Amino acid sequence: MWRRFRRRSLAPRRPAVFPEQIGLVMVTALAIAGGVVAILLALR
């Protein structure tokens, strides 16, 4: 049981963002931020 627990919980994790996806994450973050700003300006 300890081996299975150690293998599952202490195994190296996948990175949250792979290096080739950084551009996509930045574009997505800018689009979301722009949408939030547009909504806030529209409600103003």
Beta strands, then each sheet from edge to edge (+ up, - down):
end
